[in-house]
């Protein structure tokens, strides 16, 4: 009886949180081949794309062929030339909200006022030109807030750093507290702005719609750019003398984090905060992506067809690759999640077990959005923080004797 009451209460709360934003836009299906032209040429599929542009009935098969090529040639699709323009920029932090709720707009206005008055402490941001280019210059200038650990806390161990990727539509302050927490453990952090998020968001959009939308090709390209940007951050950290690396991703960020780690053996510590196997399944069944599903349904697509159209950016396609390298892994999912349905998170756990991946599983007694509410956010933060601390401690113990001392 009590469990049923709790579940009903949680579902009602979760539903209220996922429906409070009224600026979600239903966009029509677009194939978006223009976002993948360079890869289509490398994969020898330019002819397919040209045929699809002449005959819309050939578009779906051409896009599926592109996804299959991405999976076969993922080193190429997620490959890159390291940037030559890494630099640290100092500026007052901004919120970059994605909703128009009064309390959010008031907070944004207050932060801007404090910045104008010189009362907001400047922060450091790593900037570089993303190797993956889009039609939006603001999006192609990658941005990561830098949280260096104090030198005294890094002494006596290898220099360690986490890359942190928040959820879809996160504002620029989301997950910053986790970065500060890692600093207390002597672990530095880069809080990476995902493509089309906060300072990278095109002015024509209120939300980070271009990261996930009914534009098939643009969504594929956004994942590609996010994965490459993560790997560029590791490159910069290595240049600063860091030796051991990890990544934490929440929701959409967990998909980006998983694929980046599957393609980069340097990312040894992995925390996936809400996880799912297939990009298309989440977009089709999640409460927070109802507006995206509406665009697909208007075009007559189904969940099964969408699964194949986004297979190139689905963790399930890279599970074996992820398992090739020894990693320390935490997977957190929520029992009443209406965005990443629990059945899909449980598929991740079964797949990890089948692949022999050494992982820890934690289950929150809440939903996707309620993870950010009291008291669940403290439980989530405790699990994430304690895992990252112990995982890096284990890496430090296992490091060769010559690397025990920080530079």
Secondary structure, 3 states (H helix, E strand, C coil): CHHHHHHHHHHHHHHHHHHCCCCCCCCCCECCHHHHHHHHHHCCCHHHHHHHHHCHHHHHHHHHHHHHHHHHCHHHHCCCCCCCCCEEEEEECCCCCCCCCHHHHHHHHHHHHHHHCCCCCEEEEEEEECCCCCCCHHHHEEEEEEECCCHHHHCCCCCEEEEEECCCCCCCCCCHHHHHHHHHCCCEEEEECCCCCHHHCCCCCCCCHHHCCCEHHHHHHHHHHHHHHHHHHHHHHHHCCCCEEEEEEECHHHHHHHHHHHCCCCEEEEEEECCCCCHHHHHHHCHHHHHHHHHHHHCCCCHHHHHHHCHHHCHHHHHHHHHCCCCEEEEEEECCCCCCCHHHHHHHHHHHHHCCCCEEEEEECCCCHHHHCCCHHHHHHHHHHHHHHHHHHHHHHHCCHHHCCCC
